[in-house]
Amino acid sequence: MTGSVRPRAAGALLVALLALLGLTGCAVAVAGEPAPAAATGDYRDPQGRFALALPPGWTRDPSHPGPAIVFLDAPAVPDPLARLTSPAIEVRVLDWPGDLGRAVDTFHPTLGARGPAAFDEPVTLPDGTPAHLFGDTVPDGLGPGFDRRELQVYAVTGGRLVTVTARGETGDWNGYGEPLFDTAVRSLTVGP
């Protein structure tokens, strides 16, 4: 990465303060329990495959190529190049002939070496669907503050695997706050 760390730190502080103001009054999710849905920012898949409560101000990135649907804090990420590394919430829907256990067994190794924030637990989505939650800090080799945080939930229904991944560099992630991403990921509901 290039550029001065100081402006980035100032920007992260500003984002943290804004996120703190935005989270005022939000409940905190308890491990293994469905998280409360956000008051605003609900996204419903036009094909009825899933719905998700996004953090206030987050919108779909229309410029994202590929099959994933990516949501960003749009006002905070005006530069298309910065969108590549900025915190994001990504949804993928895949045809899946197996069950949730097979999905967990198949994709669990993609998290890499387990880091200090690793967890792996069954959860129940707000609509009652069984799901699985993974989380970790993935080192990227650039030094402290550049590691990547990920929080993922997997659910299987109607021959489809729906995954929601919240990701971002540790410094940016911490600026928004873990509850913001945790609430969004756990808010997933899946269609029939």
trRosetta pair geometry for C-beta under 8 A, 3 or more apart (Angstrom, degrees):
i j d omega theta_ij theta_ji phi_ij phi_ji
1 85 7.7 128 -100 -162 117 175
1 142 6.7 62 6 -167 100 154
1 146 6.9 -160 3 -119 132 127
3 7 7.1 -79 165 55 110 116
3 8 6.7 106 115 -43 119 114
4 7 5.2 81 81 10 107 96
4 8 7.0 -176 100 -3 60 91
5 8 5.5 -67 -156 44 40 115
5 9 6.0 42 149 -26 75 106
5 145 8.0 58 -144 113 122 157
6 9 5.7 -52 -144 33 30 111
6 10 6.5 30 156 -17 63 103
7 10 5.6 -53 -147 37 35 112
7 11 6.2 37 153 -20 66 105
8 11 5.6 -53 -149 37 31 112
8 12 6.3 33 152 -21 65 105
8 171 7.3 49 142 125 112 146
9 12 5.6 -51 -145 36 32 112
9 13 6.4 36 152 -22 64 103
9 171 7.6 -79 -100 -172 67 132
10 13 5.7 -51 -150 33 32 113
10 14 6.6 33 151 -19 63 104
11 14 5.7 -53 -151 35 34 112
11 15 6.3 32 152 -17 67 105
12 15 5.6 -53 -146 39 33 111
12 16 6.2 38 152 -24 65 105
12 171 5.6 -66 -110 155 159 95
12 172 6.2 -120 -112 -101 106 50
12 174 7.6 35 179 78 125 86
12 175 3.9 -122 -168 -84 83 140
13 16 5.5 -51 -147 33 31 114
13 17 6.5 31 155 -18 64 103
13 175 7.1 -96 -61 -128 22 106
14 17 5.9 -54 -151 35 31 109
14 18 6.4 27 152 -15 65 107
15 18 5.7 -56 -147 40 33 110
15 19 6.0 34 153 -20 67 107
15 73 7.7 95 -144 112 117 164
15 76 6.1 65 -107 -131 116 143
15 172 7.5 -4 85 -150 157 71
15 175 4.5 49 85 151 111 123
15 176 6.4 -43 144 -72 111 67
16 19 5.6 -54 -144 38 29 111
16 20 6.2 34 154 -23 64 105
16 174 7.4 -12 -96 125 121 67
16 175 4.2 -105 -59 -158 90 64
16 176 7.1 -107 -98 -58 59 21
16 177 7.0 112 -140 -42 77 91
17 20 5.6 -50 -147 33 31 114
17 21 6.6 31 153 -16 63 103
18 21 5.7 -53 -152 36 33 111
18 22 6.3 31 150 -17 66 109
19 22 5.4 -57 -146 41 33 112
19 23 6.0 26 157 -16 68 111
19 55 7.9 -21 -131 -170 92 142
19 175 6.9 124 8 140 141 64
19 176 4.7 171 -104 -146 160 50
19 177 5.3 176 133 8 132 110
19 180 5.9 -62 -162 -55 118 148
20 23 5.9 -60 -142 40 27 106
20 24 7.2 55 152 -51 58 83
20 177 7.0 119 -76 -40 67 143
21 24 6.0 -26 -163 -15 36 115
22 55 7.0 62 139 -178 141 100
22 56 5.4 -153 -157 51 121 121
22 57 7.5 -78 -116 5 149 121
22 180 7.8 48 95 -104 118 119
23 26 4.6 -68 -165 18 71 129
23 177 6.4 -57 -32 72 160 153
23 179 6.3 97 -146 89 140 124
23 180 6.3 -95 -80 -72 121 91
26 36 7.4 -177 -166 74 75 122
26 38 7.6 -20 -119 -116 118 73
26 179 6.5 140 109 142 131 131
26 183 6.7 -61 -179 -71 131 161
27 35 7.8 171 92 -166 99 71
27 36 4.7 75 51 10 123 140
28 179 5.6 -78 -118 -114 79 127
29 33 6.5 -170 -171 80 78 89
29 34 7.6 -97 -137 136 109 27
29 35 3.5 -44 -90 -101 128 96
29 36 7.2 -153 -79 11 81 68
29 179 7.1 158 13 -138 87 80
29 182 5.2 -148 38 139 130 116
29 183 6.0 178 -30 -85 119 64
29 186 5.5 116 -125 36 159 163
30 33 4.4 31 71 30 94 127
31 119 7.7 -88 -131 170 128 154
31 121 6.3 28 -178 85 104 168
32 121 6.1 -84 -76 152 80 132
32 122 7.2 40 -125 86 83 65
32 123 5.8 -153 -133 -107 33 72
32 124 7.8 36 173 10 59 83
33 123 7.5 -62 24 -148 11 93
33 124 7.5 -20 -138 49 33 93
34 123 7.2 126 -77 169 54 102
34 124 5.8 -66 -49 94 96 78
34 125 6.1 73 -108 -179 110 22
34 126 4.4 132 -173 -78 143 61
34 186 6.0 158 -157 164 50 107
35 126 7.7 -71 59 -58 53 105
35 182 6.2 160 -89 135 152 82
35 183 4.6 -161 155 -125 140 55
35 185 7.8 75 18 70 144 65
35 186 3.4 98 8 88 114 133
35 187 5.9 -70 79 -57 104 70
36 183 6.7 -27 66 -140 67 107
36 187 7.9 -10 112 -93 29 98
37 42 7.3 23 175 -91 122 103
37 53 4.0 159 -161 -51 81 155
37 126 6.5 10 -51 -73 102 169
37 183 7.8 130 -132 175 20 96
37 187 4.8 103 -112 -136 71 116
38 41 5.4 -13 102 53 137 109
38 42 7.4 -173 72 -63 91 67
38 53 3.9 162 27 159 87 113
38 54 6.6 -89 49 74 149 29
38 55 6.3 -159 -108 -102 160 34
38 56 6.9 -158 172 -42 130 72
38 183 6.1 101 -60 137 90 124
38 184 6.9 5 -27 -86 127 71
38 187 6.6 -48 -2 -77 82 161
39 56 7.7 -3 66 -66 86 110
40 56 4.9 53 74 -100 117 90
41 53 6.2 85 87 -177 90 58
41 54 3.6 -113 155 74 117 85
41 55 6.0 -19 75 83 176 18
41 56 5.3 -140 -37 -90 124 38
41 57 7.3 -40 -87 20 125 34
41 58 5.8 56 -151 50 136 88
42 51 6.5 1 -174 -179 97 106
42 52 7.4 159 -153 85 54 41
42 53 5.4 -30 -96 -106 70 64
42 54 7.1 -178 -85 17 14 80
43 51 6.7 172 89 -156 52 59
43 52 5.0 -9 57 61 99 89
43 53 7.9 179 18 -91 71 17
43 54 5.6 56 -15 -23 109 117
43 60 7.0 123 -128 -54 140 102
43 71 7.1 -134 -29 -83 159 139
44 48 7.7 2 170 -102 98 47
44 51 4.6 -14 -106 -108 71 98
45 48 6.2 -116 87 -10 95 9
45 49 4.7 -50 95 46 157 80
45 50 4.9 70 -12 52 131 67
45 51 6.8 -121 4 -72 79 50
45 69 7.6 -156 -106 -11 95 166
45 91 7.9 -131 -78 124 115 151
45 93 7.6 69 -130 -40 159 147
45 191 7.3 -109 60 -13 120 127
47 191 7.9 -149 115 37 69 157
48 191 4.3 110 147 -115 78 162
48 192 7.9 -14 139 35 114 75
49 93 5.1 24 145 -121 153 156
49 160 6.4 -91 -152 133 113 167
49 162 6.6 166 151 -90 101 124
49 190 6.9 -30 164 -154 58 74
49 191 5.0 -108 -126 32 19 119
50 91 6.5 -160 81 -167 149 140
50 93 6.8 -159 -8 -80 122 119
50 162 5.1 143 -72 -150 135 149
50 188 6.2 -30 -164 -159 116 89
50 189 6.6 152 -158 82 62 50
50 190 5.2 -26 -100 -109 80 59
50 191 6.3 -107 -55 -5 36 87
51 188 7.6 145 77 -154 50 43
51 189 4.8 -5 54 57 96 101
51 191 7.9 97 -18 -50 84 87
52 71 7.9 -151 103 -15 138 152
52 89 7.5 171 158 143 146 135
52 91 6.6 -135 -33 -71 152 139
52 164 6.5 150 -110 -111 133 141
52 184 6.6 41 175 -174 103 79
52 187 5.8 101 -157 95 55 103
52 188 5.6 -9 -98 -97 85 62
52 189 7.8 -164 -69 24 44 67
53 183 7.0 -66 93 144 116 91
53 184 6.3 -137 88 -121 69 57
53 187 3.7 -90 30 169 101 162
54 58 4.3 -131 167 76 119 117
54 59 7.7 120 133 -73 162 29
54 71 5.6 -121 -122 174 131 157
54 89 6.8 -172 -123 55 90 152
54 184 5.9 38 -124 -128 39 115
55 58 4.8 80 61 -12 81 124
55 73 7.1 -27 85 -89 124 95
55 176 7.7 -56 -105 -169 173 122
55 180 5.1 24 -94 -169 135 103
55 183 7.7 101 -80 77 81 113
55 184 5.9 -56 -35 -64 81 126
57 73 5.8 32 114 -147 107 77
57 74 6.8 -142 163 38 76 84
57 75 6.2 -59 -173 15 118 111
57 76 8.0 73 138 -10 129 100
58 71 4.9 59 158 159 111 111
58 72 6.4 -171 -149 98 81 20
58 73 5.3 -50 -93 -86 78 53
58 74 7.0 136 -142 -10 33 82
58 89 6.8 43 174 21 150 122
58 184 7.9 7 46 -111 162 145
59 71 6.5 -171 100 -148 16 82
59 72 6.9 -28 61 61 63 66
59 74 4.5 -1 36 -32 111 133
60 69 6.3 -47 -133 -175 109 95
60 70 7.2 106 -156 77 61 48
60 71 5.7 -50 -92 -96 45 74
61 64 4.3 79 98 -28 111 109
61 70 4.5 -26 35 92 120 100
61 71 6.7 -173 -13 -106 84 19
61 72 5.0 61 -64 0 110 113
61 74 7.7 178 -87 -91 70 88
61 83 6.3 128 -136 -163 143 137
61 88 7.6 -32 -18 -132 138 119
63 80 6.1 -69 116 -127 162 109
63 83 7.3 97 75 74 119 168
64 68 6.8 -75 146 86 132 88
64 69 7.6 122 78 -146 140 29
64 70 4.2 138 -80 32 167 123
64 83 7.8 -130 -78 148 87 133
67 92 6.6 63 112 -134 100 89
68 90 5.0 -1 175 -170 132 106
68 91 6.6 149 -164 71 77 43
68 92 5.0 -45 -105 -80 86 87
69 90 7.1 151 78 -157 48 55
69 91 4.6 -14 60 58 100 99
69 92 7.8 179 20 -74 71 40
70 88 5.3 -16 -166 -175 102 129
70 89 7.4 146 -158 77 53 46
70 90 5.0 -15 -103 -103 76 82
70 91 7.9 -165 -74 22 35 66
71 88 6.6 144 71 -165 50 72
71 89 4.5 -17 59 62 107 97
71 90 7.6 -163 21 -73 70 37
71 91 7.8 43 -10 -7 103 99
72 76 7.7 -139 158 64 92 89
72 77 4.9 -73 164 49 132 144
72 83 6.0 -56 -90 -134 160 96
72 86 6.1 57 -142 99 115 127
72 87 7.6 133 -136 89 71 61
72 88 5.5 -35 -87 -109 78 84
73 76 4.2 9 111 33 112 120
73 77 6.1 108 73 -4 71 103
73 86 7.4 -122 40 158 91 126
73 87 6.9 33 0 74 111 103
73 176 7.7 -159 -45 -101 146 127
74 77 6.4 -84 -135 53 24 87
74 78 7.9 63 170 -80 61 59
75 78 7.4 -5 -163 -55 33 91
76 86 7.3 157 111 -160 100 138
77 82 5.5 -155 -149 105 83 109
77 83 5.2 103 163 -88 127 74
77 86 4.6 -132 -103 36 133 178
78 82 7.7 39 60 49 46 130
79 82 4.0 74 76 6 107 111
79 83 7.1 -161 95 -21 59 78
80 83 5.6 -43 -159 13 38 120
81 84 6.1 -37 -174 7 46 113
82 85 6.6 -75 -164 50 48 87
82 86 5.4 54 146 -43 82 114
83 86 5.5 -51 -126 25 33 117
83 88 7.7 71 -174 -75 73 124
85 169 6.4 21 171 -29 98 116
86 168 6.9 -23 159 -123 38 102
86 172 6.7 -157 -149 -168 54 161
87 166 7.4 8 -174 -178 95 84
87 167 6.9 -177 -144 95 57 44
87 168 3.1 -12 -99 -86 79 141
87 169 7.7 -103 -64 29 75 62
87 172 5.0 -161 -38 131 103 120
87 173 6.0 142 -98 -83 121 61
87 176 6.0 -91 55 -14 176 146
87 181 7.7 -107 -172 -80 124 119
88 166 7.5 -173 95 -146 42 49
88 167 5.9 -9 58 59 81 85
88 168 6.8 147 12 -69 56 87
89 164 6.7 -3 -177 -174 94 95
89 165 7.3 168 -155 86 48 46
89 166 5.0 -17 -103 -99 79 76
89 181 7.3 -177 -86 -133 103 80
89 184 5.5 -80 -109 138 151 143
89 185 7.4 -149 -137 -71 110 74
90 164 7.3 159 82 -155 47 47
90 165 4.8 -14 59 60 97 95
90 166 7.9 172 19 -82 69 29
90 167 7.0 -7 7 14 113 111
91 162 7.0 -11 -167 -170 96 88
91 163 7.1 164 -151 85 48 53
91 164 5.3 -14 -99 -102 79 74
91 165 7.9 -179 -77 21 33 68
92 161 8.0 1 108 106 92 89
92 162 7.4 168 86 -151 51 44
92 163 4.9 -1 55 54 95 100
92 165 7.8 19 2 1 102 107
93 160 5.6 -6 -171 -175 92 123
93 161 7.4 161 -154 81 44 50
93 162 5.3 -8 -105 -104 78 76
94 160 6.7 147 74 -158 41 68
94 161 4.7 -13 60 57 97 99
94 163 7.7 18 4 1 106 104
95 159 6.3 -14 -154 150 73 93
95 160 6.4 -55 -109 -103 36 65
95 161 7.9 18 99 15 12 84
96 103 6.5 5 -159 -79 144 113
96 156 5.7 -106 100 -130 142 105
96 159 6.3 165 62 175 61 44
96 160 5.7 88 22 -159 98 16
96 161 3.6 93 -46 -26 150 96
97 159 6.8 4 -97 -143 43 83
98 101 7.7 -107 157 69 110 67
98 102 3.2 -73 160 71 144 151
98 103 6.3 172 91 -43 114 72
98 106 7.6 130 55 -21 155 135
98 156 7.2 -78 98 -134 65 157
99 102 5.4 103 52 9 62 100
99 103 7.3 -117 108 -4 37 91
99 156 5.9 159 -165 87 38 156
100 103 5.5 -55 -150 35 37 113
100 104 6.3 37 153 -20 69 103
100 130 5.9 -116 -6 107 169 107
100 131 7.1 -140 -136 -120 136 31
100 132 6.3 148 176 -18 109 110
100 154 6.7 143 -147 116 85 103
100 155 7.0 -28 -105 -143 113 36
100 156 4.6 -153 -70 19 70 117
101 104 5.8 -52 -148 35 31 111
101 105 6.3 28 155 -14 65 108
102 105 5.7 -56 -145 41 32 110
102 106 6.0 30 156 -21 66 112
103 106 5.8 -58 -142 39 27 110
103 107 6.0 -9 173 10 66 114
103 132 7.4 173 94 31 105 130
103 154 5.1 -173 131 163 131 141
103 156 5.7 -179 -16 -55 142 121
103 161 5.2 158 -111 -124 136 128
104 107 6.9 -74 -134 50 19 85
104 108 5.7 39 169 -51 62 108
104 132 4.9 44 -90 31 116 177
104 154 6.5 -180 -75 66 70 145
105 108 6.4 -33 -130 5 18 117
107 110 5.2 -34 -171 9 70 122
107 154 6.8 148 59 -80 141 149
107 163 7.8 -121 165 -95 172 144
108 111 6.7 -44 -180 8 48 109
108 120 7.1 46 -135 -136 110 136
108 134 7.1 179 -123 -95 68 141
109 112 7.8 72 170 -63 57 27
111 114 7.3 41 116 -90 118 61
111 118 7.6 112 146 -125 141 102
111 134 5.9 -132 -70 166 140 135
111 136 5.1 100 -176 21 121 147
111 138 7.1 -139 -175 -80 65 112
111 150 7.0 -157 -128 77 90 136
111 152 8.0 -138 -83 20 107 134
112 136 7.6 -174 60 114 86 151
112 138 5.6 85 50 -130 136 105
113 139 7.7 -19 67 25 115 105
114 118 4.1 1 -163 -71 95 166
114 136 6.3 -116 -141 -124 55 129
115 118 5.5 142 55 -44 55 95
115 136 4.9 115 35 -177 101 92
115 137 3.9 -117 114 66 150 79
115 138 6.4 -137 -25 -75 139 32
115 139 6.6 156 -99 -28 124 84
115 147 7.5 138 -141 -178 158 141
116 137 5.9 -9 47 36 80 129
117 135 6.1 -73 134 133 97 101
117 136 5.8 146 82 -144 82 32
117 137 4.5 87 26 -20 112 99
117 149 6.9 -9 70 -128 155 97
118 135 6.9 167 -142 92 30 64
118 136 4.5 18 -98 -105 72 94
118 137 7.7 -96 -50 21 67 68
119 133 7.3 -1 110 113 102 97
119 134 7.3 173 89 -152 58 38
119 135 5.0 11 48 51 90 99
119 136 7.6 -172 21 -66 51 66
120 132 7.5 4 -172 177 71 103
120 133 7.6 179 -143 92 30 58
120 134 5.4 10 -107 -112 74 75
120 135 7.9 -154 -63 28 50 61
121 132 7.3 173 92 -156 32 66
121 133 5.4 -14 64 60 80 98
122 130 6.7 -24 -167 -167 108 95
122 131 7.4 141 -162 82 60 43
122 132 5.7 -44 -106 -103 54 71
122 133 7.6 118 -148 16 7 81
123 130 8.0 142 83 -162 42 51
123 131 5.2 -30 73 75 86 93
123 132 6.9 141 21 -114 80 18
123 133 4.7 47 -10 -19 129 115
123 153 6.8 -61 55 -130 133 113
123 186 6.7 -93 159 -125 153 98
124 128 6.4 -19 -179 -144 110 33
124 129 7.1 151 -161 73 63 38
124 130 6.1 -41 -105 -103 70 48
124 131 6.9 138 -117 23 19 86
125 128 6.9 -33 72 39 76 19
125 129 4.4 -1 39 57 122 91
125 130 7.8 -79 5 -14 87 3
125 131 5.1 77 -42 -14 97 131
125 153 7.6 117 -85 162 100 140
125 155 6.0 4 -36 -91 139 145
125 186 7.4 -177 -122 -173 62 59
125 188 5.5 -74 -130 87 125 81
125 189 5.9 151 153 -100 125 53
125 190 7.0 77 81 0 170 92
126 186 7.7 99 -35 146 92 77
126 187 6.5 4 -10 -147 132 48
126 188 7.9 161 18 73 93 40
126 189 5.7 -61 66 -74 98 102
127 189 4.1 96 -24 -139 125 102
127 190 6.8 -145 56 36 142 61
129 155 5.2 52 132 -156 130 129
129 157 6.0 -57 -132 -60 134 128
129 189 7.3 135 11 -145 124 55
129 190 5.4 32 -39 34 172 112
130 155 7.4 153 91 -131 46 83
131 153 5.2 24 157 -180 133 101
131 154 6.1 165 -165 80 81 46
131 155 4.1 -42 -102 -81 102 89
131 188 7.2 115 -102 78 163 125
132 153 6.9 161 80 -153 41 57
132 154 4.9 -9 55 53 93 98
132 155 7.9 173 18 -72 64 50
133 151 7.4 -10 -169 -174 95 83
133 152 7.1 159 -154 87 49 51
133 153 5.1 -19 -98 -99 73 82
133 185 7.3 103 -128 132 103 125
133 186 7.4 -4 -95 -88 134 89
134 150 7.5 -4 111 117 96 102
134 151 7.4 171 90 -154 55 39
134 152 4.6 -4 57 59 98 100
134 153 7.8 -178 21 -78 67 35
134 154 7.7 35 -3 -9 105 102
135 149 7.7 1 -169 -176 90 85
135 150 6.6 -174 -141 97 51 60
135 151 4.5 2 -106 -109 100 72
135 152 7.2 179 -74 21 53 65
136 149 7.6 -174 97 -147 38 53
136 150 5.9 -1 56 57 74 94
137 147 5.2 40 174 140 100 132
137 148 7.2 156 -161 80 56 40
137 149 5.4 -29 -104 -97 72 69
137 150 7.9 163 -95 19 26 71
137 170 6.3 36 -140 -89 113 117
138 147 6.3 169 79 -174 42 87
138 148 4.7 -21 62 66 100 94
138 149 7.7 175 17 -87 77 19
138 150 6.2 29 -10 -1 116 115
139 147 5.0 -47 -107 -114 47 107
140 146 5.5 -97 60 129 118 95
140 147 5.8 173 6 -114 85 43
140 148 5.8 77 -44 -14 117 97
142 146 3.7 -54 79 98 116 158
143 146 5.6 64 62 20 64 118
144 147 7.4 -29 -138 -9 36 102
144 170 8.0 -77 -178 72 57 144
145 169 7.2 34 155 160 59 109
145 170 5.9 -136 -145 74 30 108
145 171 4.4 33 -164 -51 89 116
146 169 5.8 -42 -145 -151 43 117
146 170 7.1 -3 39 27 6 100
146 171 7.4 -6 -71 -3 40 111
147 169 7.1 122 75 -157 33 65
147 170 4.6 36 68 -26 84 126
148 167 6.2 7 177 -170 109 97
148 168 6.9 178 -150 98 74 19
148 169 5.8 -55 -98 -99 63 45
148 170 6.9 -123 -91 -37 13 74
149 166 7.9 -19 115 114 94 88
149 167 6.8 173 87 -145 57 48
149 168 6.0 -10 53 63 93 69
149 169 7.6 59 10 152 81 11
149 170 5.5 108 -32 -96 100 63
149 173 4.2 43 36 -85 136 174
149 181 7.9 137 119 56 121 172
150 165 6.1 -23 -159 -165 99 100
150 166 7.1 152 -154 81 46 56
150 167 4.9 -2 -103 -102 78 88
151 165 7.2 150 77 -155 47 50
151 166 4.5 -3 55 53 99 103
151 167 7.8 -164 26 -68 61 52
151 181 5.3 124 37 138 141 119
151 182 6.4 -98 -176 -87 164 60
151 185 5.2 -122 122 -30 111 164
152 163 6.1 -9 -167 -170 105 101
152 164 6.9 163 -149 83 55 51
152 165 4.6 -10 -100 -102 91 78
152 166 7.7 -159 -70 24 47 62
152 185 7.2 -141 -128 -149 13 135
153 163 7.1 167 83 -150 48 54
153 164 5.1 2 50 52 93 97
153 185 5.0 142 -8 168 115 97
153 186 6.6 141 -61 -88 153 47
153 188 5.7 -169 91 16 136 141
154 161 6.5 -19 -163 -169 97 98
154 162 7.5 148 -156 79 47 50
154 163 5.2 -15 -101 -101 72 84
155 161 7.5 154 80 -156 41 52
155 162 5.1 -16 64 60 92 98
155 163 8.0 173 23 -80 63 41
155 188 6.3 -175 -1 122 137 132
155 190 5.1 -154 112 -32 136 142
156 160 7.0 174 -149 87 56 44
156 161 5.3 -23 -98 -99 82 67
156 162 7.7 176 -86 18 31 71
157 160 6.2 -19 70 59 61 88
157 162 7.3 -14 29 2 95 114
157 190 4.6 141 28 121 141 135
157 191 7.3 170 103 80 132 39
157 192 6.8 -107 152 -140 117 27
158 190 7.9 -168 19 148 106 112
158 191 7.2 -39 18 106 149 70
158 192 5.3 104 -64 154 138 48
160 190 7.6 -175 86 -167 113 124
162 188 6.8 167 122 -175 123 133
162 190 5.2 -179 23 -106 150 117
164 184 7.5 -149 162 131 135 84
164 185 5.1 170 109 -136 119 71
164 188 5.1 -157 -11 -69 143 132
165 185 7.8 30 -117 -112 14 115
166 181 3.8 150 148 -159 160 111
166 182 7.9 -101 34 -55 156 33
166 184 6.2 110 -76 77 129 119
166 185 5.2 -96 -13 -56 115 114
168 172 4.6 -108 166 90 119 113
168 173 4.3 155 83 -66 109 85
168 176 7.4 68 61 15 165 131
168 181 7.9 -138 14 -81 117 142
169 172 4.8 77 62 16 86 106
169 173 6.6 -157 87 -12 36 92
170 173 5.5 -56 -140 37 28 115
170 174 6.1 27 162 -18 65 106
171 174 6.0 -56 -148 36 26 108
171 175 6.6 32 150 -25 60 105
172 175 5.4 -53 -154 29 35 118
172 176 6.9 25 153 -11 66 101
173 176 6.2 -63 -159 38 31 102
173 178 7.4 43 160 -80 97 63
173 181 7.1 -21 -150 -23 92 148
174 177 7.3 39 -171 -80 35 37
174 178 7.9 -3 -111 -41 51 79
176 180 4.9 -96 153 53 102 148
176 181 6.9 86 106 -35 128 95
177 180 5.1 96 75 -5 87 104
177 181 7.9 -178 96 3 52 84
178 181 6.2 -68 -157 43 40 101
178 182 5.7 37 154 -22 76 116
179 182 5.4 -58 -134 43 33 114
179 183 5.9 36 166 -23 69 106
180 183 6.4 -58 -151 33 20 108
180 184 6.7 15 154 -14 58 110
181 184 5.8 -59 -149 38 33 110
181 185 6.1 27 159 -16 69 109
182 185 6.1 -58 -144 39 26 106
182 186 6.1 12 163 -6 64 115
183 186 6.2 -66 -141 46 24 102
183 187 6.2 33 158 -37 62 110
184 187 5.8 -56 -151 21 27 116
185 188 6.8 -23 176 -21 42 106
